[in-house]
Amino acid sequence: MLTSGTKLGPYEIVEPLGSGGMGEVYRARDTRLDRDVAIKVLSGHFVSSPSLKERFEREARTISQLSHPNICALYDVGSQDGTDYLVMEYLEGESLADRLVRGPLTLEEVLRYGSQVADALDKAHQRGVIHRDLKPGNIMLTKTGAKVLDFGLAKQAQAKTPSSSALTAMTTPKALTVEGTIVGTFQYMAPEQIEGAEADAECTLYQAADDEP
């Protein structure tokens, strides 16, 4: 756990925002551009695992391909004294999971946020990226709309068009999971994911539909 005032390159840690399976997220200050950012740090006990470190790096490569107003933007990547980190857009708001604790969304909110998430997923799918862990906790609701987060379990899909085929050939790294391995969050998986089948765009759309109250 990093303490307030810790420096990672030009970024100064302000406070913790949360933690997940692979690391912690902090609010930090970019001292060069004088702006708040979110820093995701790979947990120390994962650094020694080549496959998990590669997955962390894959998240950076994946997000860097996706420029969309409803996908959390990646600003920078870095490593310092054995600490690997991603620098991302700092989002003010609450997760869809936290929002649903207070009650169901209105119809207007469902339509607005649902269309924004669908647009973000469509952009990802056009780039051959399958999220594989879409759930309320990975969707932030901000003043400007919904933002899809956490592409740590994302994978490159097998392309279906000539243009995306060329892209996939250039960008697809070696597989990090054994065929049949189940990845994701169980209660938000499509049936074929639970069965260990190959994840595709339809799986993500199933997850998006399952997010609705």
PEQUI-V948756 format. One record per residue. RES is the residue in three letters. SS is DSSP state (hx for helix, st for strand, lp for the rest). PSI is psi in whole degrees, -180 to 180 (NA if undefined). D_FIRST is the distance of its C-alpha to the first C-alpha in Angstrom with 1 decimal. Layout:
# PEQUI-V948756
res->{RES	RES}
ss->{SS	SS}
psi->{PSI	PSI}
d_first->{D_FIRST	D_FIRST}
This chain:
# PEQUI-V948756
res->{MET	LEU	THR	SER	GLY	THR	LYS	LEU	GLY	PRO	TYR	GLU	ILE	VAL	GLU	PRO	LEU	GLY	SER	GLY	GLY	MET	GLY	GLU	VAL	TYR	ARG	ALA	ARG	ASP	THR	ARG	LEU	ASP	ARG	ASP	VAL	ALA	ILE	LYS	VAL	LEU	SER	GLY	HIS	PHE	VAL	SER	SER	PRO	SER	LEU	LYS	GLU	ARG	PHE	GLU	ARG	GLU	ALA	ARG	THR	ILE	SER	GLN	LEU	SER	HIS	PRO	ASN	ILE	CYS	ALA	LEU	TYR	ASP	VAL	GLY	SER	GLN	ASP	GLY	THR	ASP	TYR	LEU	VAL	MET	GLU	TYR	LEU	GLU	GLY	GLU	SER	LEU	ALA	ASP	ARG	LEU	VAL	ARG	GLY	PRO	LEU	THR	LEU	GLU	GLU	VAL	LEU	ARG	TYR	GLY	SER	GLN	VAL	ALA	ASP	ALA	LEU	ASP	LYS	ALA	HIS	GLN	ARG	GLY	VAL	ILE	HIS	ARG	ASP	LEU	LYS	PRO	GLY	ASN	ILE	MET	LEU	THR	LYS	THR	GLY	ALA	LYS	VAL	LEU	ASP	PHE	GLY	LEU	ALA	LYS	GLN	ALA	GLN	ALA	LYS	THR	PRO	SER	SER	SER	ALA	LEU	THR	ALA	MET	THR	THR	PRO	LYS	ALA	LEU	THR	VAL	GLU	GLY	THR	ILE	VAL	GLY	THR	PHE	GLN	TYR	MET	ALA	PRO	GLU	GLN	ILE	GLU	GLY	ALA	GLU	ALA	ASP	ALA	GLU	CYS	THR	LEU	TYR	GLN	ALA	ALA	ASP	ASP	GLU	PRO}
ss->{lp	lp	lp	lp	lp	lp	st	st	lp	lp	st	st	st	st	st	st	st	st	st	lp	lp	lp	st	st	st	st	st	st	st	st	lp	lp	lp	lp	st	st	st	st	st	st	st	st	lp	hx	hx	hx	hx	lp	lp	hx	hx	hx	hx	hx	hx	hx	hx	hx	hx	hx	hx	hx	hx	hx	hx	lp	lp	lp	lp	lp	st	lp	lp	st	st	st	st	st	st	st	lp	lp	st	st	st	st	st	st	st	lp	lp	lp	st	st	st	hx	hx	hx	hx	hx	hx	lp	lp	lp	lp	lp	hx	hx	hx	hx	hx	hx	hx	hx	hx	hx	hx	hx	hx	hx	hx	hx	hx	hx	hx	hx	lp	lp	st	st	lp	lp	lp	lp	lp	hx	hx	hx	st	st	st	st	lp	lp	st	st	st	st	lp	lp	lp	lp	lp	lp	st	st	lp	lp	lp	lp	lp	hx	hx	hx	hx	hx	hx	hx	hx	hx	hx	lp	lp	lp	lp	lp	lp	lp	lp	lp	lp	lp	lp	lp	lp	hx	hx	hx	lp	lp	hx	hx	hx	hx	lp	lp	lp	lp	lp	lp	hx	hx	hx	hx	hx	hx	hx	hx	hx	hx	hx	lp	lp}
psi->{127	145	159	134	-14	138	131	98	-131	7	131	121	133	-53	156	145	-26	179	157	-164	-28	-10	-171	156	135	151	135	168	125	106	-15	-45	0	57	157	142	165	132	124	121	132	128	143	-39	-6	-17	-34	-6	110	-39	-39	-35	-40	-36	-40	-45	-34	-38	-42	-45	-39	-50	-35	-22	-18	100	107	140	-16	19	130	127	145	129	-37	163	154	171	133	124	42	1	116	138	154	140	119	168	132	123	126	127	-148	156	158	-34	-46	-38	-40	-20	-31	-8	173	155	155	164	-42	-41	-41	-46	-42	-54	-38	-42	-34	-43	-41	-41	-42	-44	-38	-42	-46	-44	-35	-30	7	24	126	124	-52	-6	43	127	167	-34	-17	19	119	138	116	179	-27	-2	-168	146	128	132	174	82	26	-27	9	155	159	127	158	122	152	-4	157	-43	-45	-25	-44	-41	-46	-42	-35	-30	-12	116	178	151	141	-5	147	144	131	-9	137	123	147	-167	118	-50	-8	12	147	154	-40	-28	-43	-34	-3	13	167	130	141	-173	-36	-34	-44	-39	-34	-44	-43	-42	-35	-17	-25	142	NA}
d_first->{0.0	3.8	6.6	9.9	12.3	10.4	13.0	13.2	16.9	18.6	15.6	13.9	10.8	12.3	10.3	8.4	11.3	10.6	9.8	12.5	13.9	12.7	9.4	7.6	9.8	9.7	12.9	13.7	17.0	19.2	21.0	23.8	24.9	23.7	22.2	19.2	17.4	14.8	12.4	11.6	9.3	10.6	8.5	9.2	11.9	13.6	14.2	17.0	18.7	21.2	22.0	18.6	17.8	21.3	20.6	17.6	20.2	22.8	21.0	21.2	24.8	25.7	24.4	26.1	29.4	29.2	30.2	30.9	30.5	29.1	26.4	23.1	23.7	21.8	22.0	20.5	18.7	17.3	15.8	14.7	14.3	13.7	11.2	13.2	13.0	15.5	16.6	18.4	20.6	19.0	20.8	21.8	23.1	22.3	22.2	25.5	24.1	23.4	26.8	28.7	27.5	29.9	32.7	34.3	34.5	37.8	40.1	39.6	35.8	36.1	38.4	36.5	33.0	34.6	36.5	33.5	31.4	34.6	35.1	31.6	32.1	35.6	34.2	31.7	34.6	36.9	34.5	34.5	30.9	30.4	27.2	27.4	24.7	26.1	25.4	25.0	21.2	21.5	24.0	23.2	26.1	26.4	29.3	30.5	30.3	28.3	25.8	24.9	21.3	19.6	22.1	20.0	22.8	25.6	28.5	31.5	34.6	38.0	39.8	43.1	44.6	45.6	43.3	40.2	41.4	41.3	37.8	36.5	38.2	36.5	32.9	32.5	30.4	30.9	30.1	26.8	28.0	31.1	34.0	33.9	30.1	28.9	25.8	24.7	24.4	27.4	28.8	28.9	30.5	34.0	36.4	36.7	33.0	33.1	36.0	34.1	36.3	35.4	33.4	35.2	35.5	37.3	34.4	32.2	35.0	35.2	31.5	32.1	35.1	33.2	30.7	33.6	34.1}
